[in-house]
Amino acid sequence: MTLWINGDWVTGQGALRVKRNPVSGEVLWQGNDADAAQVEQACRAARAAFPRWARLSFAERQAVVERFAALLESNKAELTAIIARETGKPR
């Protein structure tokens, strides 16, 4: 599994995780979870980033959240298809 840790994409070093379509059994994706060291690294990075985030104004934080919402909206069809495959439910 590819993980976003401290501004970089890294490969998980923990246990293998396989996601199958619950209806067909087809493997949809697989990857490794984060190991304990990667979880610790991610937590340290989040703690270090928080003071900067906290200093942003409400309007600046709102802009980030609204950008995220816009990205979700613009990718809604693809995200819906992924969730449908992972849960085995029709759209």
PyMOL commands that set and color helices and strands:
alter all, ss='L'
color gray80, all
select helices_A, chain A and resi 36-55+58-74+76-87
alter helices_A, ss='H'
color red, helices_A
select strands_A, chain A and resi 2-5+8-11+16-20+27-32
alter strands_A, ss='S'
color yellow, strands_A
deselect
rebuild
show_as cartoon
